[in-house]
Amino acid sequence: MVMTDKEFFDKLEQQPELKNRFKEMLSISTNSGKELITLADEAEYRVIEQVRKLGQELLQGWANKESSRVSGNVAVQMLNANRHVKKNSGGTPPTEK
């Protein structure tokens, strides 16, 4: 399922670090950054650097969400688990004859 532009921009607003990364990449592609890029090798290097950072940020965000999800599931499972504990009873006392 492909998301609409509105859905994309709404999700992007929720993740400002990704939004900033895309802005950096756009400034490289339009050569509108702080420094003028005059060599193709330099532009390529900057784009590769931004893509690597983007990948790291995406995977870190995914890992954080997945970790929260899994730990939440474990907490629920622990609450629902039957606890096996040693009985405190020493048995029934012997009867006298």
C-alpha positions as CSV (number, residue, x, y, z in Angstrom):
1,M,0.0,0.0,0.0
2,V,1.4,3.3,-1.1
3,M,0.8,6.2,1.3
4,T,-0.5,9.6,0.1
5,D,1.6,12.7,0.1
6,K,-0.4,14.0,3.1
7,E,0.3,10.8,5.1
8,F,4.0,11.0,4.1
9,F,4.3,14.6,5.3
10,D,2.3,13.9,8.5
11,K,4.7,11.1,9.3
12,L,7.7,13.1,8.4
13,E,6.6,15.9,10.8
14,Q,6.6,13.3,13.6
15,Q,10.2,12.5,12.9
16,P,12.2,15.8,12.8
17,E,15.6,14.1,12.5
18,L,14.5,12.4,9.2
19,K,13.0,15.6,8.0
20,N,16.3,17.4,8.6
21,R,18.2,14.6,6.8
22,F,16.0,15.0,3.8
23,K,16.5,18.7,3.8
24,E,20.3,18.2,3.8
25,M,20.0,15.9,0.8
26,L,17.8,18.3,-1.1
27,S,20.2,21.2,-0.5
28,I,23.0,19.0,-2.0
29,S,20.9,18.1,-5.0
30,T,20.0,21.8,-5.6
31,N,23.4,23.0,-4.6
32,S,21.8,25.5,-2.2
33,G,23.7,24.6,0.9
34,K,26.2,26.8,2.9
35,E,29.0,25.9,0.6
36,L,28.9,25.7,-3.2
37,I,29.7,22.3,-4.5
38,T,31.8,22.5,-7.7
39,L,33.0,18.9,-8.2
40,A,30.9,15.8,-8.8
41,D,33.1,13.7,-6.5
42,E,32.4,16.1,-3.7
43,A,28.7,16.0,-4.3
44,E,28.8,12.2,-4.5
45,Y,30.7,12.0,-1.2
46,R,28.2,14.3,0.6
47,V,25.2,12.3,-0.8
48,I,26.7,9.0,0.3
49,E,27.4,10.5,3.8
50,Q,23.8,11.7,4.1
51,V,22.4,8.3,2.9
52,R,24.5,6.5,5.5
53,K,23.3,8.8,8.3
54,L,19.7,8.4,7.1
55,G,20.1,4.6,7.2
56,Q,21.6,4.8,10.7
57,E,18.8,7.0,12.0
58,L,16.1,4.8,10.4
59,L,17.5,1.6,11.8
60,Q,18.0,3.2,15.3
61,G,14.4,4.4,15.3
62,W,13.1,1.0,14.2
63,A,15.2,-0.8,16.9
64,N,13.9,1.5,19.6
65,K,10.3,1.0,18.6
66,E,10.8,-2.8,18.3
67,S,12.5,-3.0,21.7
68,S,9.6,-1.1,23.3
69,R,7.1,-3.4,21.6
70,V,8.9,-6.6,22.6
71,S,9.5,-5.5,26.2
72,G,5.8,-4.6,26.4
73,N,4.8,-8.0,25.2
74,V,7.1,-9.7,27.7
75,A,5.7,-7.6,30.6
76,V,2.1,-8.7,29.6
77,Q,3.3,-12.3,29.3
78,M,4.9,-12.1,32.8
79,L,1.6,-10.8,34.3
80,N,-0.3,-13.6,32.7
81,A,2.2,-16.4,33.5
82,N,1.4,-19.0,36.1
83,R,4.0,-18.7,38.8
84,H,5.6,-21.9,40.0
85,V,6.8,-21.5,43.5
86,K,7.9,-23.9,46.1
87,K,5.2,-24.8,48.6
88,N,5.7,-23.6,52.1
89,S,3.9,-26.5,53.6
90,G,6.0,-29.0,55.5
91,G,3.4,-31.7,55.0
92,T,0.9,-33.0,57.6
93,P,2.3,-33.7,61.0
94,P,2.4,-37.4,62.0
95,T,-0.4,-38.7,64.2
96,E,0.3,-40.2,67.5
97,K,-0.8,-43.8,68.2
